[in-house]
Amino acid sequence: MKWMKRFNGYSANDFRKDLISGFIVGIVAIPLGMAFAIASGVKPEYGLYTTIIAGILISLFGGSKFQIGGPTGAFIPILLGIVIQYGYENLLIAGFLAGIFLVLMGLLRLGSLIRFIPKSVTIGFTTGIAVIIFSGQIANFLGLEGVQRHEYFFYNMKEIVLRISSLNLYSVLTAIICLAALIFTPKFFPKVPASLVGIIVSTLIAVWLFPGKVTTIGTAYGNIPSGLPEFVPLELSWDRIVMMLQPALIIAMLGSIESLLSAVVADEMTSSRHNSNRELIGQGVANIAAPLFGGIPATGAIARTATNIKSGAVSPLSGVIHGVVVLLIVVLFAPYASNIPLASMAPILMVVAWNMSEYKTFTHMLKTRTGDSLILLVTFLLTVFTTLTIAVQVGLALAVILFIKRMSGMLAVNKVLPDHTSDKEKMQPHMVTEKRDCPQLGIYTVEGTLFFGASHIFESFGRKLLEDSNLQVVLLRMGKVPFMDATGESNFSRLIQQLMDRGVVVVVSGIKSQPKKLLMKTGCYSMIGKDRFFEHTGEAINFALENIQYNKCLGCKQFAFHECAELSKTGKLNRKHIS
């Protein structure tokens, strides 16, 4: 099996490294799993179950050796919105369907398509999600009471303002203690999981100094059950499946983006290479299985994957061990987690939000004041104030429009003549002047992509060309046209047909493989004639000069070519090669 190839040469020392890294990542994953679940509007144990089941399966079936899967911050706004609108049971169905979509994406080999999403869009919605996560924890940080969760940012902020009078100083103190631990632990104890230290220290202080004064996981959600996750059959019906298709597609899309971005980060850190399609299949299998045990949607976790690598992971076994460690801790110590204050969880998510915001990249891209800055800002604002679905759709549409505009502006058609002052006599636009221009032979360099977005430019060129009644031959230099689409071919063929209908000889030089194959398929190649396609411009000019009307050259003083002096005097062409 291909999966087993990742264990070729695996040794006892490698297992020891995987055991250590898996244990460390498992400890890191526990508070994050609970925090992400709570922020998503579900019970904390569901985040732990997701960490166990999805974490193990993503490592077993995914395409990255070092990927750590589980619940992530990026999913919080989406999952919370689904829970508010449809309920937890339907969230499980959406996650299950998303898993099927991910498997299909992998089987259809769509993994490589994710790279075509512009960075301005991904940074925009990632930063927007960070703002939503951060703002969503303000109420728990302040210990506000009676706060209702809403799907939209504006209403959540309004709720905080309305409930600010219920501020709990004990909750604020607990949150500050946890936040201090998150900030200072990495500085003094870099190998110790800061989130675990923050939760333990702040919980112990809250229980010891002011018991019963702050809201805990137990008082808000009930005690976390110890033991193995139980099988939860999904209540699937056609109506429910249809209703949850769109949320499932959103989960699958974000999950694919997040997991493959995480896999790319792992590749950069380890000089390895992941299999994107297999990664999607692994993510899909995990998301199909997790809801069957009450788990929420999962994806690759960038921070935990990086921690896994830094801790010395060698193989996917470290990810499996990380899931087993979480399982053992849930079985043995779950009841104690019920005493954790919600105010202790808030700073952890705030720090996660800050780290995922990529504020440096965001501000740098914003300062460039380009089209990408506009895409970034629009995607960010729509993510915060509407939904991620709208943000990504509008962001991608705006990116496509701006891309087409940029590409269309890159197409240029210039009339050129050989520069006799240079050694190789290169074709240059500046050589065409009022005093030096062949009335019968027009040589044009077409540069750029001939596609639908640039059709107006080529059509404008065609109109000007057809207005010249003196033209006998048109030479189109196509060496700088890398691609031609159906619209570009249609405009090109129509111009050729119009020129030939007027008796103009059309010659083409340097045409690239893709445009040539397309012209062959549409019949334009045979319409022009195989003998009128040349690899080099010099050969094409020789042919073109043989097809002009020499009697019209008598007395001409333009002297565009070396042959012009002789033609101007005699009206005959004796030399058939350009010197």
C-alpha positions as CSV (number, residue, x, y, z in Angstrom):
1,M,0.0,0.0,0.0
2,K,1.1,3.5,-0.7
3,W,0.3,4.6,2.8
4,M,2.8,2.0,4.2
5,K,5.6,3.5,2.1
6,R,5.7,6.4,4.6
7,F,7.0,3.9,7.1
8,N,9.9,2.6,5.0
9,G,13.0,2.5,7.2
10,Y,10.9,3.3,10.3
11,S,12.9,2.6,13.5
12,A,12.4,2.4,17.3
13,N,14.0,5.8,17.6
14,D,11.4,7.2,15.1
15,F,8.7,5.7,17.2
16,R,10.0,7.4,20.3
17,K,10.0,10.8,18.5
18,D,6.4,10.2,17.3
19,L,5.4,9.2,20.8
20,I,6.8,12.4,22.3
21,S,5.4,14.7,19.6
22,G,2.0,12.9,19.7
23,F,1.8,13.3,23.4
24,I,2.7,17.0,23.3
25,V,0.2,17.8,20.5
26,G,-2.5,15.7,22.3
27,I,-2.1,17.9,25.4
28,V,-2.2,21.0,23.3
29,A,-5.3,19.8,21.5
30,I,-7.5,19.2,24.6
31,P,-8.2,22.9,25.6
32,L,-8.5,23.9,22.0
33,G,-10.9,21.2,21.2
34,M,-13.2,22.2,24.0
35,A,-12.8,25.9,23.3
36,F,-13.6,25.5,19.6
37,A,-16.7,23.4,20.4
38,I,-18.0,25.9,22.9
39,A,-17.4,28.8,20.5
40,S,-19.2,26.9,17.8
41,G,-22.3,26.6,20.0
42,V,-22.1,22.9,21.0
43,K,-21.0,21.1,24.1
44,P,-17.2,20.9,24.8
45,E,-17.1,17.1,24.7
46,Y,-18.1,17.2,21.1
47,G,-14.9,19.0,20.3
48,L,-12.9,16.4,22.2
49,Y,-14.6,13.6,20.3
50,T,-13.8,15.3,17.0
51,T,-10.2,15.6,18.1
52,I,-10.0,11.9,18.8
53,I,-11.9,10.4,15.8
54,A,-11.0,12.9,13.1
55,G,-7.5,13.4,14.4
56,I,-6.7,9.7,14.1
57,L,-8.4,9.2,10.7
58,I,-6.9,12.2,9.1
59,S,-3.4,10.9,10.0
60,L,-4.3,7.4,8.8
61,F,-5.8,8.3,5.5
62,G,-4.6,11.8,4.7
63,G,-1.9,12.8,2.2
64,S,0.5,14.6,4.6
65,K,2.9,12.8,6.9
66,F,2.7,15.5,9.6
67,Q,-0.9,16.8,9.4
68,I,-2.8,17.1,12.6
69,G,-6.6,17.3,12.2
70,G,-9.4,18.3,14.5
71,P,-11.8,21.2,15.1
72,T,-10.3,24.6,14.1
73,G,-11.0,28.3,14.6
74,A,-11.8,28.8,11.0
75,F,-15.0,26.7,11.3
76,I,-16.4,28.6,14.3
77,P,-18.5,31.3,12.4
78,I,-19.9,28.7,10.0
79,L,-20.7,26.1,12.6
80,L,-22.2,28.6,15.0
81,G,-24.4,29.9,12.2
82,I,-25.6,26.4,11.3
83,V,-26.3,25.5,15.0
84,I,-28.3,28.8,15.4
85,Q,-30.3,28.3,12.2
86,Y,-30.6,24.5,12.0
87,G,-29.7,23.0,15.3
88,Y,-26.9,20.6,16.4
89,E,-28.5,17.4,14.9
90,N,-28.6,19.0,11.5
91,L,-25.0,20.2,12.0
92,L,-24.0,16.5,12.2
93,I,-25.8,15.9,8.9
94,A,-24.0,18.8,7.3
95,G,-20.6,17.5,8.5
96,F,-21.4,14.0,7.2
97,L,-22.4,15.4,3.8
98,A,-19.3,17.6,3.8
99,G,-17.2,14.5,4.3
100,I,-18.8,12.9,1.2
101,F,-18.1,16.0,-0.8
102,L,-14.5,16.0,0.3
103,V,-14.0,12.4,-0.7
104,L,-15.5,13.1,-4.1
105,M,-13.3,16.1,-4.5
106,G,-10.3,13.9,-3.8
107,L,-11.4,11.2,-6.2
108,L,-12.0,13.8,-8.9
109,R,-8.5,15.1,-8.3
110,L,-9.6,18.6,-7.5
111,G,-7.0,19.1,-4.8
112,S,-4.8,21.2,-7.1
113,L,-7.6,23.6,-7.9
114,I,-7.4,25.1,-4.3
115,R,-4.1,26.8,-5.3
116,F,-6.0,29.0,-7.7
117,I,-7.9,30.8,-4.9
118,P,-6.2,34.2,-4.7
119,K,-4.2,35.0,-1.5
120,S,-6.1,38.2,-1.1
121,V,-9.3,36.2,-0.7
122,T,-7.9,33.7,1.8
123,I,-6.2,36.4,3.8
124,G,-9.4,38.5,3.7
125,F,-11.7,35.8,5.0
126,T,-9.1,34.4,7.5
127,T,-8.7,37.8,9.1
128,G,-12.4,38.3,9.1
129,I,-12.9,35.0,10.8
130,A,-10.3,36.0,13.4
131,V,-12.2,39.2,14.2
132,I,-15.4,37.1,14.6
133,I,-13.7,34.6,16.9
134,F,-12.1,37.4,19.0
135,S,-15.2,39.4,19.4
136,G,-17.2,36.3,20.2
137,Q,-15.2,35.8,23.3
138,I,-15.6,39.2,24.8
139,A,-18.8,38.2,26.7
140,N,-17.0,35.2,28.3
141,F,-14.0,37.3,29.1
142,L,-16.1,39.9,30.9
143,G,-18.4,37.3,32.4
144,L,-21.6,38.9,31.0
145,E,-24.9,37.2,31.8
146,G,-27.9,36.5,29.6
147,V,-26.0,37.0,26.4
148,Q,-27.7,35.4,23.4
149,R,-25.6,34.2,20.4
150,H,-26.4,35.6,17.0
151,E,-25.2,34.7,13.5
152,Y,-24.2,38.2,12.6
153,F,-21.4,40.4,14.0
154,F,-23.4,43.5,14.5
155,Y,-26.1,41.8,16.6
156,N,-23.5,40.1,18.8
157,M,-21.8,43.4,19.5
158,K,-25.2,45.0,20.2
159,E,-25.8,42.2,22.7
160,I,-22.5,42.9,24.5
161,V,-23.4,46.6,24.8
162,L,-26.9,45.7,26.2
163,R,-25.4,43.3,28.8
164,I,-22.3,45.2,29.8
165,S,-23.9,46.1,33.2
166,S,-23.7,42.4,34.2
167,L,-19.9,42.5,34.0
168,N,-18.3,40.0,36.5
169,L,-14.9,41.2,37.9
170,Y,-14.1,37.6,39.0
171,S,-14.4,36.5,35.4
172,V,-12.2,39.3,34.2
173,L,-9.6,38.4,36.8
174,T,-9.7,34.7,35.8
175,A,-9.4,35.6,32.2
176,I,-6.4,38.0,32.8
177,I,-4.6,35.2,34.8
178,C,-5.1,32.8,31.9
179,L,-4.0,35.5,29.4
180,A,-0.9,36.2,31.4
181,A,0.0,32.5,31.4
182,L,-0.5,32.4,27.6
183,I,1.8,35.3,27.1
184,F,4.6,34.4,29.6
185,T,4.7,30.6,29.4
186,P,6.3,30.5,25.9
187,K,8.9,33.0,27.1
188,F,10.1,31.1,30.2
189,F,8.9,27.5,29.4
190,P,8.8,27.3,25.6
191,K,8.3,23.5,25.5
192,V,5.3,23.6,27.8
193,P,1.8,24.0,26.2
194,A,0.8,27.5,27.2
195,S,-2.9,26.9,26.8
196,L,-2.8,24.0,29.2
197,V,-0.9,26.1,31.8
198,G,-3.4,28.9,31.4
199,I,-6.4,26.7,32.0
200,I,-4.9,24.8,35.0
201,V,-3.6,27.9,36.8
202,S,-6.7,30.1,36.2
203,T,-9.0,27.3,37.2
204,L,-7.2,26.4,40.4
205,I,-7.1,30.1,41.4
206,A,-10.8,30.5,40.6
207,V,-11.7,27.4,42.6
208,W,-9.5,28.3,45.5
209,L,-10.1,32.1,45.9
210,F,-13.6,32.7,44.6
211,P,-15.5,29.4,44.2
212,G,-18.9,29.6,42.6
213,K,-18.3,33.2,41.4
214,V,-17.7,32.4,37.7
215,T,-19.5,30.4,35.1
216,T,-17.8,27.1,34.4
217,I,-18.2,24.5,31.7
218,G,-20.2,22.4,34.2
219,T,-22.7,25.1,35.1
220,A,-23.1,26.2,31.4
221,Y,-23.1,22.8,29.6
222,G,-23.3,20.1,32.3
223,N,-20.6,17.7,33.3
224,I,-18.3,16.3,30.6
225,P,-18.9,12.5,30.5
226,S,-16.0,10.2,30.9
227,G,-15.6,7.2,28.7
228,L,-15.5,6.4,25.0
229,P,-17.6,8.4,22.5
230,E,-20.9,6.7,21.8
231,F,-22.2,5.9,18.4
232,V,-24.9,8.4,17.3
233,P,-27.0,7.3,14.3
234,L,-27.9,10.2,12.0
235,E,-31.5,10.8,11.3
236,L,-31.1,11.1,7.6
237,S,-34.1,12.0,5.4
238,W,-34.3,13.4,1.9
239,D,-35.7,16.7,3.2
240,R,-32.9,17.1,5.7
241,I,-30.2,16.2,3.1
242,V,-31.5,18.8,0.7
243,M,-31.8,21.4,3.4
244,M,-28.2,20.8,4.5
245,L,-26.5,20.6,1.1
246,Q,-25.5,24.3,0.9
247,P,-24.0,24.3,4.5
248,A,-22.2,21.1,3.7
249,L,-20.7,22.6,0.6
250,I,-19.5,25.6,2.5
251,I,-17.9,23.3,5.2
252,A,-16.3,21.1,2.5
253,M,-14.9,24.2,0.7
254,L,-13.4,25.8,3.8
255,G,-12.2,22.4,5.1
256,S,-10.4,21.7,1.8
257,I,-8.8,25.2,1.8
258,E,-7.7,25.0,5.4
259,S,-6.4,21.5,5.3
260,L,-4.4,22.0,2.1
261,L,-3.0,25.3,3.4
262,S,-1.9,23.4,6.6
263,A,-0.3,20.7,4.4
264,V,1.6,23.3,2.4
265,V,2.9,24.8,5.7
266,A,4.0,21.3,6.7
267,D,5.8,20.8,3.4
268,E,7.7,24.1,3.8
269,M,8.8,23.2,7.3
270,T,10.0,19.7,6.4
271,S,11.0,20.0,2.7
272,S,8.5,17.2,2.1
273,R,5.5,17.0,-0.4
274,H,2.0,16.1,0.4
275,N,-0.6,14.4,-1.9
276,S,-3.4,17.0,-2.1
277,N,-6.0,14.6,-3.5
278,R,-5.3,11.9,-0.9
279,E,-5.5,14.6,1.8
280,L,-9.0,15.5,0.7
281,I,-10.0,11.9,0.8
282,G,-8.6,11.6,4.3
283,Q,-10.4,14.7,5.4
284,G,-13.6,13.4,3.9
285,V,-13.3,10.0,5.7
286,A,-12.7,11.8,9.0
287,N,-15.7,14.1,8.5
288,I,-18.0,11.2,7.6
289,A,-17.0,9.3,10.7
290,A,-16.9,12.1,13.3
291,P,-20.6,13.0,13.2
292,L,-21.5,9.3,13.8
293,F,-20.0,9.9,17.3
294,G,-21.3,13.4,17.9
295,G,-18.2,15.1,16.5
296,I,-18.3,18.4,14.6
297,P,-16.6,19.1,11.3
298,A,-12.8,18.9,11.3
299,T,-9.9,20.0,9.1
300,G,-6.1,20.3,9.2
301,A,-5.0,22.5,12.1
302,I,-2.0,24.7,11.1
303,A,-0.8,25.5,14.6
304,R,-1.1,21.9,15.9
305,T,0.6,20.6,12.7
306,A,3.5,23.1,13.2
307,T,3.7,22.0,16.9
308,N,3.8,18.4,15.8
309,I,6.7,19.0,13.4
310,K,8.6,21.2,16.0
311,S,8.2,18.4,18.5
312,G,10.1,16.0,16.3
313,A,7.4,14.0,14.5
314,V,8.6,11.5,11.9
315,S,5.5,9.9,10.5
316,P,1.6,10.0,10.6
317,L,1.8,7.8,13.7
318,S,2.3,11.0,15.8
319,G,-1.2,12.2,14.7
320,V,-2.7,8.8,15.7
321,I,-0.9,9.0,19.1
322,H,-2.2,12.5,19.6
323,G,-5.8,11.2,19.2
324,V,-5.2,8.3,21.5
325,V,-3.7,10.6,24.2
326,V,-6.8,12.8,24.1
327,L,-9.0,9.7,24.4
328,L,-7.1,8.5,27.4
329,I,-7.3,11.9,29.1
330,V,-11.1,12.1,28.4
331,V,-11.6,8.6,29.9
332,L,-9.5,9.3,33.0
333,F,-10.0,13.0,33.7
334,A,-13.1,14.3,32.0
335,P,-15.1,15.1,35.2
336,Y,-12.4,17.5,36.3
337,A,-12.7,19.6,33.1
338,S,-16.3,20.6,34.2
339,N,-14.7,23.0,36.7
340,I,-12.9,25.0,34.0
341,P,-14.3,28.6,33.9
342,L,-15.6,29.9,30.6
343,A,-13.5,33.0,31.3
344,S,-10.4,30.7,31.1
345,M,-11.4,29.5,27.6
346,A,-11.9,33.0,26.3
347,P,-8.2,34.2,26.2
348,I,-7.2,31.0,24.5
349,L,-9.5,31.6,21.6
350,M,-8.6,35.3,21.5
351,V,-4.9,34.3,21.2
352,V,-5.9,31.8,18.5
353,A,-7.7,34.5,16.7
354,W,-4.8,36.9,16.9
355,N,-2.4,34.3,15.6
356,M,-4.6,33.3,12.7
357,S,-5.4,36.9,11.7
358,E,-2.1,37.3,9.7
359,Y,-2.3,41.0,10.5
360,K,1.2,41.7,9.1
361,T,0.3,40.2,5.7
362,F,-3.1,41.9,5.8
363,T,-1.7,45.4,6.5
364,H,1.1,44.9,4.0
365,M,-1.3,43.9,1.2
366,L,-3.6,46.7,2.1
367,K,-0.8,49.3,1.8
368,T,0.0,48.2,-1.7
369,R,-3.3,49.9,-2.9
370,T,-3.8,47.6,-5.8
371,G,-6.7,45.6,-7.0
372,D,-5.7,42.9,-4.5
373,S,-6.1,45.4,-1.7
374,L,-9.7,46.0,-2.9
375,I,-10.4,42.2,-3.0
376,L,-8.8,41.8,0.5
377,L,-10.8,44.6,2.0
378,V,-14.1,43.6,0.5
379,T,-13.7,39.9,1.5
380,F,-12.7,40.9,5.0
381,L,-15.7,43.3,5.5
382,L,-18.2,40.9,4.0
383,T,-16.8,38.0,6.2
384,V,-17.3,40.1,9.4
385,F,-20.6,41.8,8.6
386,T,-22.4,39.1,6.4
387,T,-21.4,35.5,6.0
388,L,-18.4,33.6,4.8
389,T,-20.3,32.3,1.9
390,I,-21.1,35.7,0.6
391,A,-17.6,36.9,1.3
392,V,-15.9,34.2,-0.6
393,Q,-18.3,34.3,-3.6
394,V,-18.0,38.1,-3.9
395,G,-14.2,38.0,-3.3
396,L,-13.7,35.3,-6.0
397,A,-16.0,37.1,-8.4
398,L,-14.1,40.4,-7.9
399,A,-10.8,38.6,-8.3
400,V,-11.9,37.2,-11.6
401,I,-13.2,40.5,-12.9
402,L,-10.0,42.3,-12.0
403,F,-7.9,39.5,-13.4
404,I,-9.8,39.7,-16.7
405,K,-9.3,43.5,-16.7
406,R,-5.6,43.1,-16.1
407,M,-5.2,40.5,-18.8
408,S,-7.2,42.4,-21.3
409,G,-5.0,45.4,-20.8
410,M,-1.9,43.3,-21.5
411,L,-2.9,42.5,-25.1
412,A,-1.2,44.8,-27.6
413,V,-1.0,44.9,-31.4
414,N,1.8,47.0,-32.8
415,K,2.8,47.7,-36.4
416,V,6.5,47.0,-36.7
417,L,9.4,47.2,-39.2
418,P,13.0,45.8,-39.2
419,D,15.5,48.0,-37.5
420,H,18.4,48.2,-40.1
421,T,20.7,49.8,-37.5
422,S,20.8,46.7,-35.4
423,D,22.8,43.6,-36.1
424,K,19.9,41.2,-36.1
425,E,17.5,43.7,-37.6
426,K,14.9,43.2,-34.9
427,M,11.3,44.2,-35.6
428,Q,10.6,47.4,-33.7
429,P,7.4,49.6,-33.4
430,H,9.4,52.8,-33.4
431,M,10.8,52.1,-36.9
432,V,7.3,52.8,-38.3
433,T,7.0,56.5,-39.1
434,E,5.3,58.8,-41.6
435,K,8.4,58.7,-43.8
436,R,9.1,54.9,-43.4
437,D,6.1,52.6,-43.7
438,C,5.3,50.1,-46.5
439,P,1.8,51.0,-47.9
440,Q,1.3,47.4,-49.2
441,L,2.7,45.2,-46.5
442,G,1.6,45.6,-42.9
443,I,3.6,43.7,-40.3
444,Y,2.0,43.5,-36.9
445,T,3.3,42.0,-33.6
446,V,0.4,40.6,-31.5
447,E,1.5,40.3,-27.9
448,G,-0.7,38.9,-25.1
449,T,-3.5,36.4,-24.6
450,L,-6.3,36.4,-27.2
451,F,-9.3,35.6,-25.0
452,F,-12.8,36.9,-24.4
453,G,-11.6,39.7,-22.0
454,A,-9.4,41.2,-24.7
455,S,-11.8,40.8,-27.6
456,H,-12.5,44.6,-27.8
457,I,-8.8,45.4,-28.3
458,F,-8.4,42.9,-31.2
459,E,-11.7,44.0,-32.7
460,S,-10.5,47.6,-32.6
461,F,-7.3,46.6,-34.4
462,G,-9.3,44.7,-37.0
463,R,-11.5,47.7,-37.8
464,K,-8.4,50.0,-38.4
465,L,-6.8,47.3,-40.5
466,L,-9.8,46.9,-42.8
467,E,-9.9,50.7,-43.3
468,D,-6.6,50.5,-45.2
469,S,-7.5,49.9,-48.8
470,N,-3.8,49.8,-50.0
471,L,-2.8,46.7,-48.1
472,Q,-1.9,43.7,-50.2
473,V,-0.3,41.5,-47.5
474,V,-0.7,41.3,-43.8
475,L,1.9,39.5,-41.7
476,L,0.8,38.7,-38.2
477,R,3.7,37.8,-35.8
478,M,2.1,35.5,-33.2
479,G,5.1,34.4,-31.3
480,K,4.1,36.3,-28.2
481,V,0.5,34.9,-28.0
482,P,0.7,32.0,-25.5
483,F,-3.0,31.2,-25.4
484,M,-6.1,31.7,-27.5
485,D,-9.7,30.8,-26.3
486,A,-12.8,30.3,-28.4
487,T,-13.7,34.0,-28.4
488,G,-10.2,35.0,-29.4
489,E,-10.2,32.4,-32.2
490,S,-13.6,33.6,-33.5
491,N,-12.4,37.2,-33.7
492,F,-9.1,36.1,-35.3
493,S,-10.9,33.9,-37.9
494,R,-13.4,36.6,-38.7
495,L,-10.7,39.2,-39.3
496,I,-8.7,36.7,-41.5
497,Q,-11.9,35.9,-43.5
498,Q,-12.6,39.6,-44.0
499,L,-9.1,40.3,-45.2
500,M,-9.1,37.4,-47.6
501,D,-12.4,38.5,-49.0
502,R,-10.8,41.7,-49.9
503,G,-7.9,39.9,-51.7
504,V,-5.4,40.5,-48.9
505,V,-2.8,37.8,-48.5
506,V,-2.5,36.8,-44.8
507,V,0.8,35.4,-43.5
508,V,1.5,34.2,-40.0
509,S,4.9,33.7,-38.2
510,G,6.0,32.1,-35.0
511,I,2.6,30.8,-33.8
512,K,2.7,28.8,-30.6
513,S,1.4,25.3,-30.1
514,Q,-1.9,26.0,-28.4
515,P,-3.2,28.7,-30.8
516,K,-2.0,26.6,-33.7
517,K,-3.9,23.4,-32.5
518,L,-7.0,25.5,-31.9
519,L,-6.9,27.0,-35.4
520,M,-6.4,23.6,-36.9
521,K,-9.5,22.3,-35.0
522,T,-11.7,25.2,-36.2
523,G,-10.5,25.2,-39.8
524,C,-8.9,28.6,-39.7
525,Y,-5.4,27.1,-40.3
526,S,-6.5,25.4,-43.5
527,M,-8.3,28.6,-44.6
528,I,-5.1,30.6,-44.3
529,G,-3.1,27.8,-45.9
530,K,-0.3,25.7,-44.4
531,D,2.3,27.3,-46.8
532,R,1.6,30.7,-45.2
533,F,2.7,29.8,-41.7
534,F,6.3,30.3,-41.0
535,E,8.5,29.7,-38.0
536,H,10.6,32.8,-38.4
537,T,9.7,36.4,-39.4
538,G,12.4,36.6,-42.0
539,E,11.0,33.7,-44.0
540,A,7.5,35.2,-43.7
541,I,8.7,38.6,-45.0
542,N,10.4,36.9,-48.0
543,F,7.1,35.3,-48.9
544,A,5.1,38.5,-48.2
545,L,7.4,40.6,-50.5
546,E,6.7,38.1,-53.3
547,N,3.0,38.8,-53.1
548,I,2.9,42.6,-53.3
549,Q,2.3,44.6,-56.5
550,Y,5.7,45.7,-57.7
551,N,4.3,48.4,-60.1
552,K,3.0,50.3,-57.1
553,C,6.6,50.4,-55.7
554,L,7.8,52.6,-58.5
555,G,8.8,56.0,-57.1
556,C,8.0,55.0,-53.5
557,K,10.4,56.7,-51.0
558,Q,9.4,54.9,-47.8
559,F,12.2,52.3,-48.1
560,A,10.9,50.1,-45.3
561,F,13.0,47.1,-46.5
562,H,16.4,46.6,-48.1
563,E,14.6,45.6,-51.3
564,C,12.7,48.9,-51.5
565,A,15.5,50.9,-53.2
566,E,15.6,48.5,-56.1
567,L,11.8,48.2,-56.3
568,S,11.4,52.0,-56.3
569,K,13.7,52.3,-59.3
570,T,12.8,49.2,-61.4
571,G,9.5,47.9,-60.1
572,K,11.2,44.5,-60.1
573,L,12.4,42.2,-57.2
574,N,15.5,40.2,-58.1
575,R,16.7,39.3,-54.6
576,K,14.4,36.9,-52.7
577,H,16.2,37.0,-49.4
578,I,16.4,39.9,-47.0
579,S,20.0,41.0,-46.3
